């Protein structure tokens, strides 16, 4: 699956590894992050942990690779990283395919949190 999703300003929000690894963006593999048109991008794993967090965990565990071969490795606009991390890769991509922007994603995330809080409260009242 080779994908790139863009904002209305035509700056990428997310690029899957299949896309960025075979493009001029492939230089990101040497630094872990880069700036494109004033927007900061960072490599994340499928859980939304950035390459630096993954490297630290790999080092502690004695692994040689921060993100194992075959695992999703996306390049993401750093402003969207907290949402990607909270909802997961698949939901995040689904939201992008629906055309949601940052503000809309935050609103949807707040709505989900509110629903979960109401459910917990209802269960506690029983």
C-alpha positions in Angstrom: 0.0 0.0 0.0 1.7 3.2 -1.2 -0.1 6.2 0.1 0.3 9.9 0.7 -2.4 12.0 2.1 -2.3 15.8 1.8 -3.7 18.9 3.5 -5.6 21.5 1.6 -2.3 23.4 1.2 -0.9 20.3 -0.6 1.6 19.4 2.1 1.7 15.7 3.0 0.1 14.6 6.3 1.2 11.0 6.1 3.4 9.0 3.7 3.7 5.2 4.0 7.1 3.7 3.8 6.4 2.3 0.3 5.9 5.9 -0.8 8.6 7.8 1.0 11.4 5.2 0.8 11.3 5.3 -3.0 11.2 9.0 -3.4 13.4 12.1 -2.7 12.1 11.8 0.9 14.1 8.6 1.4 17.0 10.8 2.9 14.8 10.9 6.0 16.1 7.4 6.9 19.5 9.0 7.9 18.1 11.6 10.3 14.7 10.2 11.3 13.0 13.5 10.6 13.0 16.3 8.1 11.4 19.6 7.2 9.4 20.0 4.0 8.0 23.5 3.1 8.3 24.5 6.7 6.5 21.4 8.0 8.3 19.0 10.3 8.0 15.3 9.5 9.1 12.3 11.6 9.2 8.5 11.1 6.8 6.6 13.3 6.0 2.9 13.8 2.5 1.5 13.6 1.9 2.4 17.3 2.8 6.1 16.6 6.1 5.9 18.5 8.7 8.0 16.7 12.0 6.6 15.5 13.9 8.0 18.4 11.6 6.3 20.9 11.8 3.1 18.9 15.6 3.3 18.8 15.8 3.8 22.6 13.6 0.8 23.2 15.5 -1.3 20.7 18.8 -0.4 22.4 17.4 -1.3 25.9 16.2 -4.6 24.5 19.4 -5.4 22.7 17.8 -5.3 19.2 19.7 -3.9 16.2 16.7 -2.4 14.5 14.4 0.3 15.8 11.6 -0.8 13.6 11.7 -4.4 12.4 11.6 -5.2 8.7 8.1 -5.6 7.5 6.6 -3.5 10.2 4.8 -0.3 9.1 7.1 2.7 9.1 5.3 5.9 8.2 6.5 9.5 7.7 4.0 11.9 9.4 3.5 15.6 9.9 4.6 16.0 13.5 1.4 18.0 14.3 -0.7 14.8 13.6 1.6 12.4 15.6 -0.4 12.6 18.9 -3.6 11.7 17.1 -1.9 8.8 15.1 -0.6 7.5 18.4 -4.0 7.7 20.2 -6.2 6.1 17.5 -3.7 3.8 15.7 -2.5 3.6 12.2 -5.5 2.0 10.6 -8.0 4.5 12.1 -5.8 7.4 11.3 -5.5 6.4 7.7 -9.3 5.8 7.5 -9.8 9.4 8.9 -7.4 10.8 6.3 -9.3 8.9 3.6 -12.5 10.5 4.9 -10.8 13.9 4.3 -10.6 14.9 8.0 -8.2 17.8 8.8 -6.4 18.3 12.1 -9.2 20.2 13.8 -11.8 17.7 12.8 -9.7 14.8 14.0 -9.2 16.5 17.4 -13.0 17.0 17.6 -13.7 13.4 16.8 -11.1 12.3 19.3 -12.8 14.5 22.0 -16.1 13.0 21.1 -14.8 9.5 21.5 -13.3 10.4 24.9 -16.5 11.9 26.0 -18.5 8.8 25.0 -16.0 6.6 26.9 -16.3 8.7 30.0 -20.1 8.6 29.8 -20.0 4.8 29.5 -17.6 4.4 32.5 -19.8 6.7 34.5 -23.0 4.7 33.6 -21.2 1.5 34.6 -20.1 3.0 37.9 -23.7 4.0 38.6 -25.0 0.5 38.2 
